[in-house]
Amino acid sequence: MLLKHAVVIGGGIAGLLHARVLADHAEQVTVIDRDQMPEQPEARAGVPQGAHIHYLMVRGLQLLDEWFPGLHDEIDQRSGAPRVQIGIQTRYMLYQTWQPSIDTGMHTYVLERPHLEDMVRRRLLTHDNVRLMDRTEAVDLVFEGEAVSGVVTRKRPSGGEPETILADLVVEASGRSSKAMNWLEKASYVRPQTHIIDANLGYATRWYAKPETVNLDWPILYVLTSPPAQTRGGAILEHRGGRWLVTVAGTNGDYPPTDQAGFLDFARSLPDPVIYESIRDAKPLTDIVSFRNTANRWHAYEKLDRVPQRLYITGDAACEVNPVYGQGMTKAALNARVLQQQLAAGLVDNRAFFREIASVNDNFWQAAAGGDLNYPGTTNNQTETPIQRVMRAYLTAVLRGTVRDERVAYAFHRVLNMIDPSTTLMTPGMLMRVLWAQRTS
């Protein structure tokens, strides 16, 4: 084995996937998380957006099925989320126009985060060399020279004396609440610069019983925002058992209300009445829950001149993108893939890891942070370069093109799901199609 003991901070999707990779290269893997892990799938404090829509991109689904063979079938059987043919069973409204129905040859799931996390965690723990310590909070790192050699922990909620867990590799995957920058600064390392783009977007979600009188032709329906003019959006996702998950969202502090009347009024204000008309007489099954911590934050660990060895900061702890775009789980999976490839090559070099995941994360950042810059009132603590402005304008043109040209829509869905590289949207032929679609829109 390349490693004796690896510790993963964070028991969410990012932590679980990195632990799965480490299980093939370490004699022992310990996952620690401050929450008590539930016996049954349910939302928990450490995943505040767990009650909302979670989209698993096709590339993310492929990686999960590779690391946990049969997970695909288990999602079918246990999650309640229908298998959805992208383009045929999904319906998108953009710029007041419905995207055409197309066969992309891809399918995936839009599911409840707690169900997926539960399935992944249970499968991970079938590995004899993996253990989970829940109700355990990481309070500091152990440093030895220019390397990290362990984690200082404390049990929750009782507290008690801190305990040191030694390790020859530490993965920090605790997400948006990561303390990594504070720990490094305390140990006299420089904090990484953080790029923040914030559209002040918030969304609210509620489960409904699907009315027998309503028959939507698509299990997934999105009325998307179309900035700068249209900054409200929403979605309906059908689950088994006659249930709908309904989400509405607004930007620039225009948050959807969390009371029944306000939620319905917000849905009625969308550019198409389909969501409001579908739920106005539907029976609510839950309270309305909201989420507003949606800023994009890039912590530039890849640019640090000095960083302690054997500390791997990943997932949202390294790069947070607005969760409304549904990229987070796939981004975490592709970060874990980088670690897998480097360990398979015998490489234990966190600076190489930071550089490589920065390249991976840039694809997600351009879509989410770049998309958020189109909204009025979005703040950006760095100056956008001319090239970035051009690329953002072109992506907007591509989105407009998806409702006019089926081949543009096909290419866009494959890039969005990380199956094809973004360069496929920039070939001369595609450029001509995108530009022609602007003339006909």
Secondary structure, DSSP 8 states (H G I E B T S, - for coil): --EEEEEEE--SHHHHHHHHHHTTTEEEEEEE-SS---SSS---TT-TTTTSEEEE-HHHHHHHHHHSTTHHHHHHHHS----EETTTSEEEEETTEE------S-EEEEEEHHHHHHHHHHHHTTSTTEEEE-SEEEEEEEEETTEEEEEEEEETTTEEEEEEEE-SEEEE--GGG--HHHHHHHTT-----EEEEE---EEEEEEEE--TT---S-SEEEE--BTTTB-EEEEEEEETTTEEEEEEEESTT----SSHHHHHHHHHTSSSTHHHHHHTTSEE-S--EEE----EEEE-GGG-S---BTEEE-GGGTEE--GGGS-HHHHHHHHHHHHHHHHHTT---HHHHHHHHHHHHHHHHHHHHHHHTTSTT-EESS---HHHHHHHHHHHHHHHHHTT-HHHHHHHHHHHTTSS-GGGGSSHHHHHHHHHHHHH-
